Amino acid sequence: MAAAAPADAIVVAAGASTRMDGVDKLLATIGDRPLLAHTIGALRGAEAVDGIVVVTSLERRDALAAGGWAPPD
């Protein structure tokens, strides 16, 4: 079987968490890290992923970037 061609991953993180009663599921801690950090970590470890793009709202950008685990601009 041939290796997968490299691709970029897009993580859509622009929701308002309304179904979670306002709890921000992206920053909700699971184990020792936020859920979004687990997602990004898994994508970074995938051989077929060249880059990661996190799509979020302007209002949430600073909060997500402040974690230190989000990919750089």
HUMOZI-V290484 format. One record per helix or strand of 2 or more residues. SS is the DSSP state (a for helix, b for strand). FROM is the first residue (numbers start at 1). LEN is the number of residues. Records with the same first field share a line. If there is no record, write none. Layout:
SS: FROM-LEN / FROM-LEN
This chain:
b: 7-6 / 29-2 / 33-2 / 49-7
a: 18-3 / 35-10 / 58-8
